[in-house]
Amino acid sequence: MKTPETSKHFKRVIDPVTGVPHYVLATRLAKYQQSLYYVNNPMSSDGRYLWFWSVINPIYPDGAGKLLSFIDFETDEITICYDIPYQSAPYVDPDDGTVYFITGSSLCKREPKKDKFAEVVCRIPVFTNGGGYATHLTRTRDKNKFFLDIGIKCGGGVQGLLDIRDGSFTEWCRTERPHNHGQLNPQNDDLALMAYDSFANADGTKNRIPYDENGIYQRLWTLTSDGKRKMWPPKNNYATHEWWSADGKTIYYCSDYYGIYGIDIETGEDITILEGIDPWHAYSTKDDSLFIWDEKKLERYGGKWYRGCPSALNFFNRTTGKNLVVISEMPENGHTPENQNSYHIDPHPRFTENEKYAIFTTTELGGVDLGVVVVDELVELTK
């Protein structure tokens, strides 16, 4: 079986500043070929199937037009799935590579085979008025249910579990403001991580994530199946992108301008992973020893963020305390604050389920491409 290192579809690239090698999907079947959102594992555990986004013609102002594609490293073939329309971040079953996704009001699946087609698993019996059915799909340990954070009204939501065996939905909670980016705890099916997100009013005006009456930034929440919610105050009173540790005991999160942190949900203890950095997204290995993270590079425009801005990719070995710049700059390729990219092309680095690779989106070859880095090589460089 081929791998990203040996596949005919990947090009080995060495960063001109750092000298660190990585691999970029060079076979061009779509104009944009990018990684999944960092919460979602893209690869089967045996390393055979790797899923990614393809955008044949990225012209739509709302970022639509995405299709899912996969690489079969056994046959070393790429397949674009034209039968999978644009939807939220999908779920890839690590056991066999089957992808689950929502389109319309249906949860569907597709096997990673050229001769297979998408099929409906079940209908979703809850109405949404355009807010979406799931920011990310996460699954119970018995594989029978998916957690949904359904958008309703002006920023409101319904959260709960969809049973794919009979299509029934068990509601956990309803919120008047957006609590999305839902992620089931990997060890507790009655607990989910949620984010209080920004939202728009009926007239289209936007609201940022608010502070509560005590001045606490309200990004980080957990929700239990009995409807109880709990807010977790972040260090430095600011948090952005969050995820669970593999043992389900820690909420990890990025804090722009400050660092990468964690909260022990059993003790409430703050955990410092890496400070003095400006992380954008990050992810950790199952033993919490390695972290892959990206950062915005905004010097050209006075610190102003915009979609399509330059970025860098980094790797932190928590055991040795060494941080490594993997890619020094993934350029903006003509995008500016006034001419932003309408697609979500942030690097979104993520370790695969077998932790042999980290997958990300890169723009260093002039396009929007799928990137892969070998974890063992990064560990060797950070001894």
Secondary structure, DSSP 8 states (H G I E B T S, - for coil): ---TTT-TTEEEEE-TTT--EEEEE---SSSEEE---TTS--B-TTS-EEEEEEESS---TTS--EEEEEEETTTTEEEEETTS-S-SB-EE-TTT--EEEEETTEEEEE-S-TT---EEEEE--S--SSS-S-SB-EE-TTSSEEEEEEEETTTEEEEEEEETTT--EEEEEEESS-EEEEEEETTEEEEEEEEE--EE-TTS-EE---B-TTS-B--EEEEETTS-EEE---GGG----EEE-TTSSEEEEEETTTEEEEEETTT--EEEEEESS-EEEEEE-TTS-EEEEEEE--GGGTT---TT--EEEEEEETTTTEEEEEEEEE--TT-BTTB--SS------EE-TTSSEEEEEE-TTSSBEEEEEEHHHHHHHT-
